[in-house]
C-alpha cells in the first residue's frame, strides 16, 4: 500500500501480514511510517488507489473504515492510552462496549460485573471501583488492555507500551502479551527497546523512510542487525576507555535524605561521564533532584569546583552551573504547545533581556537557530510548537535549552526514553562531544547497554546506597546487567 499527504509520501508500496495469535514487531525510526501504517489498517487513513487490505477470511478491500476495523476486532492502544482519568476502572473498561450497545444495562453494577469478568480473564489485580487517575502507569496499561478485550479485540496494536514502565512492570506486561497470544489474539508490538522486541516477538517488519525493508524472524536476529536494518547505518559502538580528565567539577560527600538515599559520595571530573544506575526506587532520580536544588539533603555536602554550595532551589543550582534534563520530557522538559524558539530560550530569558529588559524576537530566533545547527536538530520552522517534532528532536531541544546556560555539570536522567535507535546514537554522539570539550556529565539510565557503552565510571545503586563503583570497560554488558538486577 501507498499513502501520500500532498506531495509527501509517508508510505510507499508497503506490505504487512499478521498471523493469528502472532506477536509481531513493527520497527523503524521515528518518521519511518509506523503510525501511518497503523492508521491505514485501523481505518483512520485512506491509502492510495491500488491498496488491498483483508482481515482473516474477508475479501480484499481498497480501504477500511474505523467501523470496519472494529468489526474485525482491530484495536490500537496508543502511548497516551486515551483513557478517562476521572472515571473508574470499570467505566473505562466498558466504555466502548456500552456505546456499541446503547440498550444494554448501564448501571454501575452491570459495568462492574462486566469489567470484573475481563479482569479475571486477563489474570491481573485491578479494583473495578478505583478511580483511574489514582493508578500507576502500569495499572493504566492493564486497564487499556482490558478495555480492548471487552470490545472483542482480535488484533491489538501496542504503541511503545513499556516506555514508562519499570523493569518488573515491563516483564509483567510481556507475560500478558504472551498470554493474549496463547489465546489466539494477534499483537503488533511497537517499541524502541530492541531487547524486548527480540524477547517477545516472533517476527519483525522493518520500515525505513516510509519504505518496506522486509519481514524477518526474530530467532537469530541481534539488536545490532536490527538497528542496521532500521537506520541503514552501522551503529557498532564500543565502551569508553578514557583516563585523562580535568579537575573535579562536582563532588558529593555523605549525602543523605530520609527514605530516599543514604551516605552517597562521588566526584565527577571535567570531561568524565559518570553513570548512575539501579532498579526503580534505588535513589537515582532522587539524588539528581537534590543536586539540582529541587529537594534538599538532610545531611552531607555538595561541592562545585571545590567550594561547598547549598542549593535552596533550582535557580541557585543553575546559577552555580548545574543543568538537569528530566526523565519526563513531555511534562517537565518542554512546554509542548509553545514554539521551538520559546522552549530553547526558556532557561536564559533573563540574560537575553539584558540590558534593556526587552526580549528581542530577533535574539530569541538567533539563539534557537544557533542551537538547532549545533545539535543537528531536524526542524522545518522554529516557530512551530515543539510538539510537532519527533521524540529524538524534542530531546535535542531539551538539551539545547540547558546547554544555553553554559553549565559545568550536565545531569541526564533517562535521556533516551521513547527515542528511536538512530536518534539515541545521535544524542550520545552529542554527549560524547560535550564531554570531550570538558563538561562533567552524570548519566542516569536503567539500560545496561547505555551505561556500558557511554560512561567512564558507574555507580550501581541499591536501596538508596552505592552497591558497586566500577569502570564499565572492565566488565562485559551481560555481567553489568546482572549486577544491576541482582
C-alpha positions as CSV (number, residue, x, y, z in Angstrom):
1,X,0.0,0.0,0.0
2,X,1.0,3.6,-0.5
3,X,-0.1,6.7,1.5
4,X,0.6,10.3,0.4
5,X,-0.1,13.6,2.1
6,X,0.0,16.1,-0.7
7,X,3.5,15.7,-2.3
8,X,4.8,13.9,0.8
9,X,5.0,10.1,0.5
10,X,4.5,8.6,4.0
11,X,4.3,5.0,2.8
12,X,5.5,3.6,-0.5
13,X,4.5,0.1,-1.6
14,X,4.5,-1.3,1.9
15,X,3.4,-4.9,2.7
16,X,2.4,-6.2,6.1
17,X,0.9,-9.5,7.2
18,X,-0.1,-10.9,10.6
19,X,-0.8,-14.4,11.7
20,X,-3.5,-15.5,14.2
21,X,-2.0,-15.4,17.7
22,X,1.3,-14.0,16.5
23,X,3.3,-11.3,18.4
24,X,4.8,-9.2,15.6
25,X,7.0,-6.2,15.9
26,X,6.6,-3.1,13.7
27,X,10.1,-1.5,13.8
28,X,11.6,1.7,12.4
29,X,12.9,5.1,13.4
30,X,10.5,8.0,14.1
31,X,9.1,9.1,10.8
32,X,9.6,5.7,9.2
33,X,5.8,5.3,8.6
34,X,4.8,3.0,11.5
35,X,2.0,5.2,12.8
36,X,0.7,5.9,9.3
37,X,0.6,2.2,8.6
38,X,-1.3,1.5,11.8
39,X,-3.8,4.3,11.0
40,X,-4.4,2.8,7.5
41,X,-5.1,-0.6,9.0
42,X,-7.2,0.9,11.7
43,X,-9.3,2.8,9.1
44,X,-8.3,6.3,10.1
45,X,-6.3,7.0,6.9
46,X,-7.2,6.2,3.4
47,X,-4.4,4.7,1.3
48,X,-3.8,5.5,-2.4
49,X,-5.7,3.5,-5.0
50,X,-4.3,0.0,-5.5
51,X,-4.0,-0.9,-1.9
52,X,-5.5,-4.2,-0.7
53,X,-6.5,-4.8,3.0
54,X,-8.1,-8.0,4.2
55,X,-8.8,-9.5,7.7
56,X,-9.0,-13.2,8.3
57,X,-11.4,-14.7,5.7
58,X,-12.7,-11.3,4.4
59,X,-12.3,-10.3,0.8
60,X,-9.6,-7.8,0.0
61,X,-10.7,-4.2,0.1
62,X,-9.2,-0.9,-1.2
63,X,-9.7,0.7,2.2
64,X,-11.4,0.1,5.6
65,X,-13.3,2.5,7.8
66,X,-12.8,2.7,11.6
67,X,-16.1,0.8,11.9
68,X,-14.9,-1.9,9.6
69,X,-11.7,-2.2,11.5
70,X,-13.5,-2.5,14.9
71,X,-15.9,-5.1,13.4
72,X,-12.9,-7.2,12.5
73,X,-11.5,-6.8,16.1
74,X,-8.7,-4.3,15.3
75,X,-7.8,-2.0,18.2
76,X,-4.9,0.3,18.9
77,X,-3.5,1.1,22.4
78,X,-1.6,4.4,21.7
79,X,1.2,5.5,24.0
80,X,-1.1,8.1,25.7
81,X,-3.6,5.2,26.4
82,X,-6.6,7.5,25.6
83,X,-8.3,6.7,28.9
84,X,-10.5,8.8,31.2
85,X,-8.8,9.7,34.5
86,X,-11.9,10.9,36.2
87,X,-13.8,7.6,35.5
88,X,-13.5,4.4,37.4
89,X,-11.6,1.3,36.2
90,X,-14.9,-0.4,35.4
91,X,-16.2,2.6,33.5
92,X,-13.1,2.8,31.4
93,X,-13.0,-0.9,30.6
94,X,-16.7,-1.0,29.5
95,X,-16.8,2.4,27.8
96,X,-16.7,1.2,24.2
97,X,-18.9,-1.8,24.7
98,X,-21.7,0.3,26.2
99,X,-21.5,2.8,23.4
100,X,-21.8,-0.1,20.9
101,X,-24.8,-1.5,22.8
102,X,-26.9,1.5,23.9
103,X,-29.8,-0.6,25.2
104,X,-27.7,-2.8,27.4
105,X,-28.0,-2.4,31.2
106,X,-26.0,0.7,32.1
107,X,-25.9,0.8,35.9
108,X,-22.8,0.7,37.9
109,X,-23.3,-2.9,39.0
110,X,-23.6,-4.0,35.3
111,X,-20.4,-2.2,34.4
112,X,-18.6,-3.6,37.5
113,X,-19.6,-7.2,36.8
114,X,-18.6,-6.9,33.2
115,X,-15.2,-5.3,34.0
116,X,-14.6,-7.9,36.7
117,X,-15.0,-10.7,34.2
118,X,-12.4,-9.2,31.8
119,X,-10.0,-8.6,34.7
120,X,-10.3,-12.2,35.8
121,X,-9.8,-13.4,32.2
122,X,-6.6,-11.4,32.0
123,X,-5.5,-12.7,35.4
124,X,-4.4,-9.3,36.9
125,X,-5.2,-7.4,40.0
126,X,-7.4,-4.3,39.4
127,X,-10.1,-2.8,41.6
128,X,-13.1,-2.0,39.3
129,X,-14.2,0.7,41.7
130,X,-10.8,2.6,41.7
131,X,-10.6,5.9,40.0
132,X,-8.2,5.6,37.0
133,X,-6.4,8.9,37.9
134,X,-5.2,7.3,41.1
135,X,-3.5,4.4,39.4
136,X,0.1,4.0,38.2
137,X,1.0,3.9,34.5
138,X,1.5,0.2,34.7
139,X,-2.0,-0.3,36.1
140,X,-3.5,2.0,33.5
141,X,-1.8,-0.1,30.8
142,X,-3.7,-3.1,32.2
143,X,-7.0,-1.1,32.1
144,X,-6.3,-0.2,28.4
145,X,-5.8,-3.9,27.6
146,X,-8.9,-4.9,29.4
147,X,-10.9,-2.3,27.5
148,X,-10.0,-3.7,24.1
149,X,-10.6,-7.2,25.3
150,X,-14.1,-6.1,26.4
151,X,-14.5,-4.8,22.8
152,X,-13.7,-8.3,21.5
153,X,-10.2,-7.5,20.2
154,X,-8.6,-10.0,17.8
155,X,-5.7,-7.7,16.7
156,X,-4.1,-5.3,19.1
157,X,-1.5,-2.7,18.2
158,X,0.6,-1.6,21.2
159,X,2.4,1.7,20.7
160,X,5.5,1.9,23.0
161,X,3.7,0.1,25.8
162,X,6.8,-0.2,28.0
163,X,8.3,3.3,27.6
164,X,7.3,4.4,31.1
165,X,7.4,1.1,32.9
166,X,9.9,-0.3,35.4
167,X,11.8,-3.5,34.5
168,X,9.5,-5.6,36.7
169,X,6.4,-3.9,35.3
170,X,7.7,-4.5,31.8
171,X,8.2,-8.2,32.5
172,X,4.6,-8.4,33.7
173,X,3.3,-6.7,30.6
174,X,5.3,-9.1,28.3
175,X,3.9,-12.1,30.2
176,X,0.4,-10.7,29.5
177,X,1.3,-10.3,25.8
178,X,2.3,-14.0,25.7
179,X,-0.9,-14.9,27.4
180,X,-3.0,-13.0,24.8
181,X,-1.0,-14.6,22.0
182,X,-1.8,-18.0,23.5
183,X,-5.5,-17.1,23.4
184,X,-5.3,-16.5,19.7
185,X,-5.1,-12.7,19.8
186,X,-2.6,-11.2,17.4
187,X,-0.3,-8.5,18.9
188,X,1.6,-5.9,17.0
189,X,4.3,-4.5,19.3
190,X,5.9,-1.1,18.5
191,X,8.9,-0.4,20.7
192,X,12.3,1.3,20.6
193,X,13.5,-1.2,23.2
194,X,15.0,-3.7,20.9
195,X,15.9,-6.3,23.6
196,X,12.1,-6.5,24.5
197,X,11.2,-6.8,20.8
198,X,13.6,-9.8,20.3
199,X,12.4,-11.4,23.5
200,X,8.6,-11.3,23.0
201,X,8.1,-11.1,19.2
202,X,8.1,-13.9,16.6
203,X,8.7,-11.7,13.6
204,X,9.6,-8.1,12.9
205,X,8.7,-5.9,10.0
206,X,11.1,-3.1,9.4
207,X,10.2,0.3,7.8
208,X,12.7,2.9,6.8
209,X,11.7,6.4,5.4
210,X,8.2,5.1,4.5
211,X,9.6,2.1,2.6
212,X,9.3,-1.6,3.3
213,X,12.7,-3.1,4.3
214,X,11.5,-6.6,5.0
215,X,9.9,-9.0,7.5
216,X,12.3,-11.3,9.4
217,X,12.0,-14.0,12.1
218,X,13.4,-12.8,15.4
219,X,15.1,-16.1,16.0
220,X,18.8,-15.4,15.3
221,X,18.2,-11.6,15.0
222,X,20.5,-9.4,17.0
223,X,20.0,-5.9,18.3
224,X,22.9,-4.7,16.2
225,X,21.5,-6.2,12.9
226,X,18.0,-4.8,13.7
227,X,19.5,-1.4,14.3
228,X,21.3,-1.5,11.0
229,X,18.1,-2.6,9.2
230,X,16.1,0.3,10.8
231,X,18.7,3.0,10.1
232,X,20.8,1.8,7.2
233,X,23.9,2.6,9.3
234,X,26.4,0.5,11.2
235,X,25.9,1.7,14.8
236,X,28.6,-0.5,16.2
237,X,29.8,1.1,19.5
238,X,32.5,0.2,22.0
239,X,32.8,1.1,25.7
240,X,34.6,4.3,26.6
241,X,38.1,3.8,28.0
242,X,39.4,7.3,28.7
243,X,41.8,8.1,31.5
244,X,42.8,11.8,31.1
245,X,40.2,14.0,32.7
246,X,40.3,17.6,34.0
247,X,39.8,19.0,37.5
248,X,36.9,17.9,39.7
249,X,33.8,19.7,38.7
250,X,31.4,18.3,41.3
251,X,31.9,16.4,44.5
252,X,29.3,14.8,46.7
253,X,30.2,13.8,50.3
254,X,28.0,11.7,52.5
255,X,24.8,13.0,51.0
256,X,21.6,11.6,52.7
257,X,17.9,12.2,52.5
258,X,15.4,10.3,54.7
259,X,13.7,7.4,52.9
260,X,15.4,8.3,49.6
261,X,19.2,7.8,49.6
262,X,21.9,7.3,52.2
263,X,25.6,8.3,52.5
264,X,26.2,8.9,48.8
265,X,29.7,10.0,47.9
266,X,31.3,10.5,44.5
267,X,33.0,13.0,42.3
268,X,32.9,13.8,38.6
269,X,35.8,15.5,36.7
270,X,35.7,17.7,33.7
271,X,35.3,15.5,30.6
272,X,34.1,12.5,32.6
273,X,30.8,10.7,32.2
274,X,29.6,9.1,35.4
275,X,26.7,6.6,35.2
276,X,24.1,6.2,37.9
277,X,22.0,3.1,37.6
278,X,19.9,0.7,39.6
279,X,16.4,-0.7,39.8
280,X,13.4,1.7,40.2
281,X,13.4,3.1,43.8
282,X,17.2,2.8,44.1
283,X,17.5,6.5,44.5
284,X,18.9,7.6,41.1
285,X,16.5,10.4,40.3
286,X,16.2,11.4,44.0
287,X,19.9,12.1,44.1
288,X,19.7,14.1,40.9
289,X,16.8,16.3,42.2
290,X,18.9,17.2,45.3
291,X,21.9,18.0,43.1
292,X,19.6,20.3,41.1
293,X,18.2,22.0,44.2
294,X,14.6,20.7,43.7
295,X,14.9,18.8,47.1
296,X,17.4,19.3,49.9
297,X,19.5,16.7,51.5
298,X,19.2,16.1,55.3
299,X,23.0,15.9,55.6
300,X,26.2,15.8,53.6
301,X,27.8,18.3,51.3
302,X,27.9,19.2,47.6
303,X,31.0,21.0,46.2
304,X,31.3,22.8,42.9
305,X,34.9,23.4,41.8
306,X,36.0,22.5,45.3
307,X,33.7,25.1,47.0
308,X,30.7,24.0,49.2
309,X,27.3,25.0,47.9
310,X,23.8,24.9,49.4
311,X,21.0,25.0,46.8
312,X,17.7,26.1,48.2
313,X,16.1,25.9,44.8
314,X,16.8,25.0,41.2
315,X,17.6,28.7,40.3
316,X,20.6,28.5,42.7
317,X,21.8,25.3,41.1
318,X,21.5,26.8,37.6
319,X,23.5,29.8,38.7
320,X,26.2,27.5,40.0
321,X,26.5,25.7,36.7
322,X,24.2,22.7,37.1
323,X,21.8,21.7,34.3
324,X,19.2,18.9,34.6
325,X,17.5,17.1,31.8
326,X,14.4,15.4,33.4
327,X,13.3,11.9,32.5
328,X,9.8,13.4,32.0
329,X,10.4,15.2,28.7
330,X,6.7,15.8,27.9
331,X,5.6,17.3,31.2
332,X,8.8,18.8,32.8
333,X,11.3,19.2,30.0
334,X,9.2,21.1,27.4
335,X,6.1,23.2,27.1
336,X,4.5,21.2,24.2
337,X,2.2,24.0,23.0
338,X,4.9,26.6,22.9
339,X,7.2,27.2,19.9
340,X,10.6,25.6,19.4
341,X,12.1,29.1,19.8
342,X,10.5,29.8,23.2
343,X,11.4,26.4,24.5
344,X,15.0,26.8,23.5
345,X,15.3,30.2,25.1
346,X,13.3,29.4,28.3
347,X,16.3,29.0,30.6
348,X,18.1,32.2,29.6
349,X,15.3,34.7,29.2
350,X,16.8,37.0,31.8
351,X,20.2,37.1,30.0
352,X,18.5,37.7,26.7
353,X,16.6,40.6,28.1
354,X,19.7,42.5,29.3
355,X,20.5,45.3,29.3
356,X,17.2,46.9,28.4
357,X,14.7,44.3,29.8
358,X,13.4,43.9,26.2
359,X,13.2,40.4,24.7
360,X,14.1,40.9,21.1
361,X,12.4,38.3,18.8
362,X,15.5,38.5,16.6
363,X,17.8,37.5,19.5
364,X,15.4,34.7,20.5
365,X,15.4,33.3,17.0
366,X,19.1,33.7,16.6
367,X,19.7,31.7,19.8
368,X,17.4,28.9,18.6
369,X,18.8,28.7,15.1
370,X,22.3,28.5,16.5
371,X,21.5,25.5,18.8
372,X,19.5,23.8,16.0
373,X,22.6,24.0,13.9
374,X,25.0,22.9,16.7
375,X,22.9,19.8,17.7
376,X,21.8,19.0,14.1
377,X,18.1,19.1,15.0
378,X,15.7,18.5,12.2
379,X,13.3,21.5,12.3
380,X,11.2,22.8,9.4
381,X,10.2,26.0,11.1
382,X,11.4,27.1,14.6
383,X,8.1,28.9,15.1
384,X,6.2,25.7,15.2
385,X,5.1,24.2,18.5
386,X,7.7,21.8,19.9
387,X,5.1,19.0,19.9
388,X,5.5,18.9,16.1
389,X,9.0,17.3,16.4
390,X,9.8,13.7,16.8
391,X,10.9,12.3,20.2
392,X,14.6,12.5,19.3
393,X,14.4,16.0,18.0
394,X,12.4,17.1,21.1
395,X,15.2,15.7,23.3
396,X,17.7,17.8,21.3
397,X,15.6,20.9,22.1
398,X,15.7,20.0,25.8
399,X,19.5,19.6,25.6
400,X,19.7,23.0,23.7
401,X,17.7,24.9,26.4
402,X,20.1,23.6,29.1
403,X,23.3,23.9,27.1
404,X,22.3,27.5,26.5
405,X,23.0,28.1,30.2
406,X,26.7,27.1,29.6
407,X,26.7,24.5,32.5
408,X,29.7,23.0,34.2
409,X,27.7,19.8,35.1
410,X,25.0,18.2,33.0
411,X,22.7,15.7,34.6
412,X,20.9,13.5,32.0
413,X,18.0,11.5,33.6
414,X,17.0,8.7,31.2
415,X,17.6,10.9,28.1
416,X,16.6,8.3,25.5
417,X,13.2,7.2,26.8
418,X,10.8,7.0,23.9
419,X,13.6,7.8,21.4
420,X,14.4,5.5,18.4
421,X,17.7,3.8,17.9
422,X,19.0,6.2,15.3
423,X,18.1,9.2,17.5
424,X,19.7,7.6,20.5
425,X,23.0,7.3,18.6
426,X,22.8,11.0,17.7
427,X,22.1,12.0,21.3
428,X,25.0,10.0,22.7
429,X,27.3,11.5,20.0
430,X,26.4,14.9,21.4
431,X,27.0,13.7,24.9
432,X,30.5,12.4,24.0
433,X,31.3,15.7,22.2
434,X,30.3,17.7,25.3
435,X,32.5,15.5,27.5
436,X,35.4,15.9,25.1
437,X,35.0,19.7,25.5
438,X,35.4,19.4,29.2
439,X,31.8,19.2,30.6
440,X,31.2,16.9,33.5
441,X,28.2,14.6,32.8
442,X,26.1,12.4,35.1
443,X,24.1,9.9,33.0
444,X,21.1,8.2,34.8
445,X,19.8,5.1,33.0
446,X,18.4,1.6,33.7
447,X,19.6,0.4,30.3
448,X,22.7,-1.7,30.8
449,X,23.8,-1.2,27.2
450,X,23.7,2.6,27.6
451,X,25.7,2.6,30.8
452,X,28.2,0.0,29.5
453,X,28.9,1.9,26.2
454,X,28.6,5.6,27.2
455,X,30.1,6.0,30.7
456,X,33.6,6.1,32.1
457,X,32.5,5.0,35.6
458,X,29.3,3.7,37.1
459,X,27.7,3.7,40.5
460,X,25.2,0.9,40.9
461,X,22.6,1.9,43.5
462,X,20.5,-0.4,45.6
463,X,18.0,0.7,48.3
464,X,19.4,4.2,48.2
465,X,23.0,3.2,48.8
466,X,26.0,2.7,46.5
467,X,26.3,-1.0,45.9
468,X,29.1,-1.0,43.4
469,X,31.6,1.5,42.0
470,X,33.3,0.3,38.8
471,X,34.6,1.0,35.3
472,X,32.2,-0.4,32.7
473,X,35.1,-1.2,30.4
474,X,36.3,-3.8,32.9
475,X,33.2,-6.0,32.6
476,X,31.0,-7.1,29.7
477,X,27.5,-5.9,29.2
478,X,25.8,-9.1,30.4
479,X,27.8,-9.0,33.7
480,X,26.8,-5.4,34.2
481,X,23.2,-6.1,33.6
482,X,23.3,-9.0,36.2
483,X,24.8,-6.6,38.7
484,X,22.1,-4.0,38.1
485,X,19.3,-6.6,38.5
486,X,20.8,-8.7,41.3
